[in-house]
Amino acid sequence: MRPMATYTERLATVQAAIDDILTTGVSVRLNNRSLTKANLTELMALEQRYSSLAAMENAAANGGGRARVTYVTPL
């Protein structure tokens, strides 16, 4: 069983798909049949989502992450 891809890996896959569509087009026609590869708008939305998730993933891996605030009540 293959482990789940990280958001950084997913982002790279989505960006490769977008690049493929931009260089070769959205649909392919072969022997009177047409195949649509993917919806560019949906891929761009995924890219934006995975970009922010990958940034959080990388920050957590580098010890960043969210700042934690602890409140102390004086005696």
HELIX and SHEET records of a PDB file:
HELIX    1   1 TYR A    7  THR A   24  1                                  18    
HELIX    2   2 LEU A   40  ALA A   61  1                                  22    
SHEET    1   A 2 SER A  27  LEU A  30  0                                        
SHEET    2   A 2 ARG A  33  THR A  36 -1                                        
END                                                                             
